[in-house]
Amino acid sequence: MTGGAVASRLLIADDNATVRRMLRALLETHEGWQVCGEAENGLEAVAKAKQLQPDVIILDLAMPVMDGLRAAREISSALPGVPLLIHTLHNAPGVELEAKKAGARKIINKTENADELLNAIEEALESVKQQAIAKSQVTPMPEVKAAASGAGNGSSEAPAASDELNGGAKPN
C-alpha cells in the first residue's frame, strides 16, 4: 500500500478450510486489501462481522449451523452499509433473488474466473467509498430556533404557564 492508506478489510465465510485459504491468498495479493477474519459457518460469520466491522463480506451459501442466506439477513440487519457477496457452487434458479432479498449485493459462482469475484469486491468497495463521500458532503441544515411561544405578539418574553391556560390573554 502507498501513502499510509488504510487497507480495505474483507471477511471470508466458507465451511471449506481449503477454499478459505485459497480466497485469502487471492485477496491479499490485491494491493490495499486485507482479510481481517474468517468464519467456517454462518453463525460465526454474523459474530465476526459484528466484531470486526469489515468493508466487504464474502459468504458461502451452503454452510453448517447457519446458511449464507440467513447469515446475510442477520448481517444486513446489524450492518446495513456493509456489502455482502455470495460466493457459491449452488446457483439454482431463484437463489439470486433470495440472496438479494437477504441483503446480498451479488452472487458469484465459484466455478467462474477469479476475476469475477475480484471485480465484484472492487465494485462493492467503490460503492462504499461513494456512499461515504456523499455522506460527508451532506451538510446539515442550520437549526432554526423558533422564538418562544410568545412570538408574534410583540413581546420578547415567553408567556407564563398561566397565560397558556387562558389562551395567552393577559389579565387586566
N, C-alpha and C positions, 0 to 999 in steps of 0.2 A: 504494500500500500504506500501511497505517496502522500506527503504533506500532512501526516498525522491524522488522516481521515479516519473516522470511526467505521469499523467493519460492519457490514450488514450481517445480522445474526439469523441463522437458519436452524430450525428444529426438524429432525427427521424422526418419523414414527413408522416402523415396519417390524413385523414379528420375525423376520428373517435376518439374523445377525450378519450374514454374508451380504445381503442387499444393503443393510445399513452401512457396513464397512465400505462397500463399493461407492455408495452415494456420497459418503463423507469424503473419500479420496477424490471423487469427481468434483464435488462442490468446492472443496478447499483449494483446488488448482486455479479457481477463478479469483482473480485479484479483487480484494475488497469483500470477500465473503468468508464467513466463519461459521462452522457448525457449532452452535452453543449447547446442543444437547441431543440426546437420542432417547427414544421410547420404544418398547417392544410390544406395547398394546395400547388400545385407545384410552383406557383409564389413566395409564402413566402419561400418555400424550397430553391429556387435559391438565393433569397436575403440573407437568413440566412447562406447559405453555403459560399457565398462570404464574409459576415461579420465575421462569426465565424471560418472559415477555419478548419472544423473538420477533424479527421483522417479517418472516415468512415461515409457514409450517407446511411440511410435506408429509401427507398422511397416506398410508396404505389403506385400502378399503377393507380387506378381509384380515382382521386381527382378532386375537383371542381377548377375552374379558369384556372388551367393548369394541365394536367395529368402528371403522373410519367415519361412517355417516353419523353415528351417534356422537362420536368424539367431535366431529366438525360442528354439530349443533351446539354442543356444550361450550366449545372454544369460541364459536361465533357469538354466543350469548355473553360470555365473560370478556372477550377481547374483540369487539366488533370491527376494529380497524385493521386487524391482522389478516393478511391474505392467506387463504388455505388452498393448497393444491393437492388433489387426489392423484396418487401415483399407484397404478394398479394393473393387474393382469385381467381383472374381472370387469370388462367393459360391455356388459349385457345391455340390451335396449332398456331405456328408462333409467339406467343408473346415472347418466349425466344430469337428467332433470332432478332426480332425488338428491344428488350431490349439490347441485346449485341451490335447491331449497334448503339444504342443510348449512349453506354458507360457503361452500367451496367456490372458488373463482374459476377453476378449470380442472378437467380430468386429463391426465397424461397416461397413456398406456405404456406399461413397462417394456413392451416389445418395440416401441418407437425408438428412433435415434435419440441419443442422449441430448442432442441439440434441442429437441422439443421441450424437455424438462428445463434446460438452461434458459431457453427463450421465455418460457412461462415464468420462471423465477425473476428474470430481468424485467419483464412486463409488470409483475406484481410489485417489485421494488420501486420501479418508476412510478407506478400508481400511488404508492405510499408516499413517495417523495413529493409528488404533485399535490397530494392532499395536504401534506404538511406545509408546503409553500402557500397554498390557497388559504389555509387556516391562519398562517402568520400574517397574511395580507389583509385579513378581515379586521377592520378597526371597529371597536365597539362604539356605538352611538353615545355621545356625551349624555350623561344623566341630566335630565331636566328636572329640577326640583320644583314641584308645584308650590305655589305660595300657600301659606296656611289657609285653612278653610274660610278665613275671613276675606280671601282675595276678592277683589272686585267691589268691595263695599267701601273703598276709600280709606279703610283703616289699615294700619300696619300691624295691628295686634290681632292675634288669633282670638276668636270668640271664646268665652269661658264655657265650660261644660254646661252650665245652667242656660246659657244663651242657645246652645244647640237644642236643648229640650223645648224651648219655646219658639223654635223656628228662626233663631238668630235675632229676634226683636230685642231691642234694648229697653229696659224699664224706664219709665218717665221719671 
